[in-house]
Structures are given as C-alpha cells and as structure tokens.
C-alpha cells in the first residue's frame, strides 16, 4: 500500500486507476499526473520506486486541491448558499434535489426512504 495525499492507494492496480481513490482526482486528472511526472500510467503501484512516488506526491500537492481541503471548500460553498437563502440553498436545506430533477417520482437518494402516508389509496383502473 502506497500512501499518497493521506490515502492508502491500492498497490496491485495500475497507477492511473489507483490515483482515482484520492478525493478530487478523476480519470482525466490521474492521466495528467502520470504524463506530467513522466511515469507510465499502466505501471502498477507496487512497482513504483520511492522517487517516483515522491514525484507524484509533489505534483499533487502543487497542482491539485484534494481530500480535506477540497471537502472543506465544497461544504463551505453549500453552507454559503444556505446562508444566502437562494433557491439552491433552500433545496440543500430541505434535502431535495438541487439541479432541477423531478421529485414526484424518483429522487429517493436525496429524499431518503419512502414514508407511507396513512389513508392514501392507489387508484385502480377498471
């Protein structure tokens, strides 16, 4: 297990896949890191030398906001919207979808498990 940006990345996987385990680094960023550091992206993490790992750590520290800093920034942005009282902030506060999705059906991930309503019957067709 290699430790990069405070995260234990899996050792048996290719580097460009393992870097995605870091919050804030996706497919495009992981390939950019590999290209910028000059390390083959399909090389396994357990085959990397300490010097290569150091180059990757330095590149991530210099060019990307990841993990705790990024999570803090995202939560502060959401908190700012809620404090402003704008529409998006109200949706966050109520726990509803923010980007215009329908809520009559679906949206269960955001709204939580369905709650039964007493006395509500489902209309049947005859």
Phi, psi and omega in degrees: 000122175264144180251114180233128179055036177079012182237136173279107179272144182296136187278331186274357183260159176299153185301317184292339175276317182297324181296336180291346178288348178273127180297123180105354178241119180249196183301313183293313181297322181295321177291324177297318179298315179298318181292317183293324181275348179077026180253137179298129186289338181267001177290137181287150183296323181289350177266355182283146176274167178298324179296319179294318178298321179297318178299320180294314179302314181295319180296318179294317179298322185282322192251347187228148171260116186228168175050237189302316180297316181292316178300318179297317181296317180296315180294325177292323177297318179293318179297321178298316179298320181292321180293324179293329182080019178286171185303313180297322178295321178295321179296319176298315183297321181278350180076033179251165178300143188261330190259035171082014179286159178287151179236354179299312171238168180066203182061023182292329180299317183280323185273342182093183182296150182294140178254131180290141178251123184294136175083000180271123179255150176269125181293134178250146179271143175238000000 
